[in-house]
Amino acid sequence: MTVVPSPSVSLSPQPQLADYFGEWRATGDACVDLPSWVATECERGANVASVSVPAQSCVGEQLSQLAFRAFSEVLTALAAPATRVWAFLPLITAADSHGLDRYMRMNIGRTQAYAAARWPVPCMPAGTCVGHAGDMLVVHALALPDSVRSIENPQQRPAWQYSAQFGPSAPPFTRAVLSQHLLMASGTAAVVGEEVVHPHDVRAQWQQTISHLRTLRAAAQARGQWRSLQIYVRDRSDLSIISRLAQEEFSDGVERVLHAPLCRKALLVEVEGVADV
């Protein structure tokens, strides 16, 4: 396991949409995996740490332990409490013999790592966790020097309060985190309460996701529009549809549309981004 602290991040030119019509693979390099706003924040004094560890063959409790070590290492490498965390997990919805999927197993380890973190966490970090085509569990964590607070969405049950049907440890993330100058949305999808809505309709899921983003922006009283959007799409056949809808909704605020499995089989699209306060 190698932790790569990144006190300054220089982002390479963003690849074009066509580069991602194959299933997306996280590299473990924050400059490649993450949207460009992260590099801007690092120039303002934030820092990023990254971990990549082989995980495809891990099963059951072994995966939970691996996740605990990975998240613990990356949180320890930061200079302050984590504000925003990304995780990319191979075979994310594959279930084990105990009926728990790999996302649930990862959340057990992630929750334990947050509880044992070197830095007391003033609020639950914002988070994204999707699948990817690689064989590594990739974790990136960002720490901001500013004070932050969490923003929840009244249309959604807080993820960290999900019922036991989503695993023995609820997903430990808040819907968004607000700093003095930036609203950072977690991976946002068509979940109302704690259930997926419109499970077979990507357009309806897109509209529900956009509604959630509007709600978060209003709750934070953010004046800027959503930008630096990174969008994950489950099915290759929906990439063109979502790309067009995203362009219509956000214009040049979209950075990338990626083909990647999501944390629930019924989810078809997930969106993350930031808005200026």
C-alpha angles and dihedrals in degrees: 000000000000124000114206113196113201111195088172126026125198110194120217118227109290114258117240125253092256090064090068104051085102114072108283122249123199112227101200089241112116090208090062104031100045134063121259097257088075091064090050091053091050088056086056093054105278120127135210131208125191137196130188122185132167107261111151094096095043115107137184118338090358089067092049090052091047091051091049091054094044096049092042092053095048094046091049091052092059122094093224139011115305115263100177129019133188126193127184114194128186117232088008099178099037110125128221130218090274093058095252119127123221093257089057090048091050091050091057090058094039092053092049091049092052091050091051097040120142090230118055106241111233090197137000109278121245110250149194124194121173135149127258139189096253128090098235132092100230119196126183122181129189125202121195123203090221127087111259139192133198125252120204130192117235089211090062133054109241106266092229088060097051117138124256092266086082094055141287090287118045115228105274104224138103121228093246141349123222123207127179092278109012141055111208116196121207119227099299125203144159098291118135115188095339100314131094113246127205093017094181101036117078093184092054091046089051092053092048090050091051089050090055092050090051090050092051092048091050092047090053093042088229112175098198126081123248112276142163087046118185111193126195119202123192101205125050090217090063097052095091093045094050093043090056094045091048092051091050092049102038107016109195092358090091116092104172142001109202132193104229139139115252132223094262124042092227093057115097104177138020129187133197130178148130137252128199116245 
